[in-house]
Amino acid sequence: MLNQINLERIDLNLLVVFEAVLAECHVGRAAERLNLTASAVSHGLGRLRKLFNDPLFIRTPKGVVPTARAIELNPGITDILARVRSVVASADPFDPASSARRFTIGAPDGVSAVFLPPLLAELRQRAPGLNIAIKQLLPAHGETLPERAWRNAFSDLEERAMDIAVIPYDQVPARFQLQTLYVEDFVIAMRARHPSAVAMTLDNYCEWQHLVVSLGGDPHGFVDQVLAEQGKARRIALTVPNFMLALALVAETDLIAAVPRQFAQMHAARFEIRIVEVPLPLRSFPLNAVVPKAALMDQGIAWLFETLGRALAVANEDASMSRPPSGVD
């Protein structure tokens, strides 16, 4: 957006003016918000217009409206200001009780749906002003090796595009810190009145039409690799980009889908989903929170990393205590 020469000339406050005017759609109210005069805000807008070679805001009887270029610039400017505020906030001692920082956690949606409820409950008690953004992660398209499938997560962590990643991979490079949050495996999800038998066999599993979660639309998943080893195949009738949409569609059709067990158990009642064991030897895998060791020098990230682990440990302990003994429905 801005080249190096322009960066040397820029006053960061101009972006703050842009943010305030866009939020208020009024120069006077933006000035009040920034504790500036209306003429100072107008002067700032004039400099922004020269910088971006666009009017940015068009005057109307009721205030101003953004141009298409201003709307296009908004996500980038918002991201820049959020990062600057995060860096400045990290320079002060971190106090979770009073902090208003925003942290980004990357995870597949079937994973974030599991760790978010206990994490948010913990934040309500200990850090009510903290803000969390979730970045959707799925394996790189077409990659079957885990170290390559999740390589983008590691690069995003090092580029600070996110603060913590939660991924099903534990062979992390030495420059990263890892903690296991929980162990997951897959089950079959189908609508409650699905016409299949309760005790599903491998043959009738292959006969049904399947839904697969794939961000890039690739219909071939890890289940298909296991099926191929047994000389079997299935029909992938539909791919969707996330697990929550998968459950919503399974609830309304005769499609079946392999989904994470804990995710399915949390949302089965809401979607009226039946959970059936997969008639295949699918492995279980750990879900690990990963963070660059260098980032742990930031007290806020270190606190959130530790809090995430503690929240899941408490949730897992509570779930274990409430789970009926073996042999009891």
N, C-alpha and C positions, 0 to 999 in steps of 0.2 A: 504494500500500500504506500509506504513512504521510503524513499531511497535515503542513503546515508547522508547526502548533502542536506536534504530537507530536515532530517533528524537533528542536525547540528543547529538548525535555526528554530526548531519548534519549542514552543512553550507548552508544557504538558497541561497547563490550566485551560488551554483552548479545547482540549478533548473533554475536560470537565464541563466547560460551557456548553459544548455540543450535547453532552449527556443530559444536562439540566433542561435545555431548551426543548429537546426531543421529548423528555418526560412531561414537561408542563405545557408544551405547545403554546407558550406565551412568554414573551421576553420579560415582562414585568414580574411575573411569578417566578421565572427562572432566576431573576436578579435577587428576589427575596430569599429564595432557596439557597443561593450562593453567598448571601450577605454582601452583594455588590450593588452598584447603581445600574439602572436600566441602560444608561449610555455606555457603561463599561462592558455590559453583555453585548450590546449592539456593536461596539468596537471589536470585541472578540469574534463575533459572527462575521464581520467584514474580513478579518484576517483568515478565518476558516474558509470563506468563499474563495479567496485568492489561492489558498493552499490547495484546495480540492478542485478549483476551477469549475464551481457549480454554485448556484444560488443557495442550495441546501434547505432553506426555509422560505416559504412564500407567505407574505403578510395577507391576512384576511381580517374582516371586521371583528372577529372574535379572538384573534391571536395569530398564530403561524401554523402552517402545515408543512411537513417534510416533503422534499422532492424524492423522486425514485432513487437518486444517488445517495441521499441522506439515509434512506431506509437500507440501502445496500451496504453503506459504511457502518451502520449501527452495530451489527454483531462483532465486527473486528475491534471497534473502539471500546465496546463493552468488555471484551476479553482483555484488551490492553490495560484498561483501568483496573479490572479485577486482579490481574497479575501484579500490577504495581502496588495496589493496596495490600495484597497478600504479602509481598516482599517487605513492605514497610511495617506491616503488623508483626511479621516474624522477627523484626529487630528488637521488639519489646518483649519482656518476660511474658510467657503465655499463661493466661489465667482462664481456664475453661469456663468458669462461672460467669465471666464478664465478656468473653471474646465474642466478636461478631464475624469471625473469619469464615470464608467459604472454602471447603475442601472438595476435591473431585476424586471419586472412587470408581474405577473401571471394573466391570464384571459382566458376564452373560446375564440376561434378565432372569433366567431360572435360578441363578445364584443370588443376585441382588434381592430378589423377592424373599429369599430365606434369611439373609443376614440383616436386612433393613429393619424389620420390626423390632428385634431385640436391640439393635444399635440405636434406633430412634428413641426407644424407651429409656435407654441409658443416657442419651443426650438430654432428654426432657428433665431428668433429675440433676445432671451434673453440668450441662453446658447448654442452657435453653436458648442462647443467642447464636449458637453455631449453625452454619448452613452447609448442606451437603448437596453436591451435584453428582448424578450417576451417569457414567459414560458406558454405553453399550459395547461390550466386547464379544466377539465370536472368533473362532479360528480363522486364520488366513485362508482364502479361497483356494481349494485344490490341494492343500497341504495335509499330509497324513502323519508326518513325523511331528511329535509334540513340540520339540525344540524350535521347529520352523513355524508350526501352526500358531504359536503364541509370541513370535518374535516382535510383532508390532506393539504388543503390550510393554515389552521391555524398552523399546525405543521411545514410546510415549512417556514412560516413567522418567527416563533420563532427560527428555526434553521438557519435563514438567507440564506436559499436556494433561497429566493426572497425577495425583499424589500417592495413591495406593491402588494396586490391581489385585483382584481376587480371581485366580485362574486354577484350572485342574492340571497343574504341572508343578513338579517339585525339584527338578534338576536345574535350579537357577544359577546363573553365574555368581562368582564369589563376591562381586561388588554389590549384591542385593541381599537384603535380610528377608527371611521367610518365617511365617508361623502358620501352622495348620489350624483351620477354623473348624472343619468337620469333614467327615468321609461320606461320599455320595455314591449311589449307583442308580441304574435306570430301571423303570417299570413301564408297563403298558398302560396308557390312559385311553379310556373309551367311554362313551356315554352310558349312563346308568341302565338304560333299556336296550343296550346293544344286543343284536341277535346271536352273538357268538356264545359258545359254551364258557362257563366260568373257568374250568380247568383247560386252559388253552394249550394245544399241542403245537409243535413246530410246523406241521403241515398246514393246520388251519390259520396259524399266524401268518404264513406266507401267502395264503389265499386272499386275505383281506387287503383292501386298499389302504395305503399308508400315507401319513402326513409326516414330513421331515422338516425340522427347523434348520434353515440355512440362510445366512445373511446374503450370500451372493446367488442363491437359487440353485446351488449344486445339489442334485438329488442323491448323490452317493455319500453315505455317512459311515461311521465306524461300525454300525450294526451290519451294514452290507458286507464289510470285510469279514466279519465273523460268519455270516451266512454263506459267503463264497467258500470259506474253508470247509463247510459241511455240504458243499454241492447244492446250495439252495439260493434262491433269489426272491425278492419281493417286488411288488409294483408300487412305485412312489407316485401317487396320484396328485400330490400337492406339496409344494414347499412354501414355507412362510418365514419371515425374518426373526421371529422371537417366540418364546415358549408361552407367554401369556395369550397371544393370538392363537397359538396352537390349541390350548385348552378350550378357548371360546369356540373354535370351529369343531373340535372333536365333540363338544357337548351338543352340537346341532346336526351332526352327520353320522354316518357309519364309518368314517375314517378312524383309524387307530394311530397312536403316536407313542414313541418311546421318549419319556421325559424323566428328568431327575426325580428321585423318590421323595425327598423332603419337600421339594417344590409342589409335587402332585398332592402330597398329604395335606399341605397347608391350604390348597385351593380346591380340593375335590368337592367339598360340600357346597361351595359357592357355585361351581359349575355343574353340579350333579354328575360328577365323573366317577367311574368305577376304576379301581386300580388293580391290575392283574400282573402276576410275575411273568417276566420274559422267559420263554422256553429256550433260552440260549445262554451259554456260559459267558456273560458279559462281566468284565472286571469292575470292581469298585475303584474309586480314585479319591485322593484327598483334594479338598478345596483350600488353597493356600493364599493368604494375604502376603503380597510381595511389595517391598519398598526399597529404593536405593539406600544403601547404608549412609551415603553422604547426606541424603534428605533427612535422616534421623537426627541430624544436628539442629534441625528446626524443631523447637519444643512442641509446637502445635501438631506437626505430623507425627512426632514420636508419641504424643499423648493419644492421638486418634488411633494409631496403629495398635497401641496397647489396649485401648478401650474397646476396639473392635474384637480383639481376641477374648477379652473378658466377657463382653456381652454375649458372644456365641457360646462360651463355656458355660455360663449361667443358664442360657436357653437350652443347651443340650442336656444339662443336669436336670432341669425342670421337666424336659420331655421324657427323660429316662425314668424319672420317679413316677410320672403319670401314665407311662406305658403299661398295659396289663401284662401279667406274667405269661410266660410261654405256654401256649395251649389254650389261652383264654381269648375269646373274640373281643 
